[in-house]
Amino acid sequence: MADITDLGFETLCIHGGHVAESNRAHLTPIYATSTYTFDTAEQAIDIFKGEEKGYVYGRFGNPTINEAEDRIAMLEAFGIKGADGKPLQLKAILHSSGMAAITTMLLSNVKAGDKIIANRSLYGGMQELVDKILPGLGIQSIIADFHNVQQVEDAIKADGAIKMMYIETPANPTLQCVDMAILSALGKKYGLIVCADNTFATPYLQQPFKYDVDFVMHSTTKFLNGHGTAVGGIVIGRDLEKMNGIVTKTHRLLGGNSNAFEAYLLTNGLRTFSLRMDRHCANAEKVAAYLAGNNSVAHVNYLGLESHPDHAIAKKQMKHPGAMLSFELKGGFDAGVQFINKLRMCISAVSLGTCDTLVSHPASTTHVGVPRERRIEYGITDGLIRMSVGIETVEDIIADLQQAIGNK
Ligand SMILES: Cc1ncc(COP(=O)(O)O)c(C=O)c1O
């Protein structure tokens, strides 16, 4: 095979991270083993000392898991040069979920007394972690409006305890997008660790390492797996010493490791990643255009529409506006519930990034317990519908929406 740096993105989706297997299996098998053997006591000593490469124990590593890790690291690094002018080298660690990956990244970088600065619009699980778990560990968070860079800089200048900047772009459910180049440069100016959740965009559409961020996290449950067959998460870092040191240690000790079966499903899904993304994106553009012209829809949040307030930022840092959108039904809460009940093909489910179109009504599901005022403050209005546009025949998606909305 050619040198890895000469290979295209689509090739890496298929071959990246693959290591020939001793039984000549075409695909890396599902290594269903909890531990590994040593030929001699001396070999065990060498492996434990790190003088010989080798697997030791399932929580620490597994060949099936390794393939997924190396492949995703290659996709995030694709075409990027490091400070030395050479192709960027990244290390990735696969976890049992996106939340497990985020937790490892946080706990290996911040300690009691440190603070995190994060954007207003965070994935619900991260928001709860910040509100309910981290304060108990002595880690407070400052939530700022990342569109207002001066406000972010003032907050950082005013509080020397801020050690980390946490970026999530685009974000749920209004597809708010923030400028990674500006924010990362600001974070670096003040010596912060900068990290980015790249779940919605994926490395196909956006590469945060271009902007010098230190860590990228994903819920691999979503577009990377692509088929809704496994929950998983990954943390990827550019400081290899840190990744092989404290981050690996934290991952092993917290025990949020992935498993061979789900890693296999992920690498299998990745083989068609770029093809799927092209279709997801093309379909989303057509669905957004349809919804924007429907008179029962008050507005559509899609980064490809000029009406989206962050259209220009998305254009600057994303290859395509992506496959996620949301829209507001004029009839409010009841219209949202009725719409979901009428769907015939699109699936009513939370999550995103699967081949099939997933639709949810946050006000009656994920956010039913959030006080209305707070929910609306975060853009989750009564009639808001979130869509992860799938790769079905686009006319079928639109026809289903049309009959469920009930006009045009
Ligand atoms: C942006 C984002 N980050 C992280 C997560 C958490 O991932 P997981 O559910 O795999 O733990 C999600 C889940 O929906 C998400 O949407």
The ligand as a Gaussian input file, in Angstrom:
#p B3LYP/6-31G(d) Opt

LIG

0 1
 C      -22.942000      16.376000      20.180000
 C      -22.978000      15.163000      21.049000
 N      -21.935000      14.902000      21.847000
 C      -21.915000      13.819000      22.655000
 C      -22.979000      12.961000      22.718000
 C      -22.941000      11.782000      23.663000
 O      -22.725000      10.617000      22.962000
 P      -23.206000       9.158000      23.458000
 O      -24.703000       9.160000      23.471000
 O      -22.589000       8.233000      22.472000
 O      -22.646000       8.990000      24.836000
 C      -24.087000      13.180000      21.895000
 C      -25.244000      12.267000      21.917000
 O      -26.267000      12.513000      21.358000
 C      -24.080000      14.316000      21.041000
 O      -25.132000      14.595000      20.238000

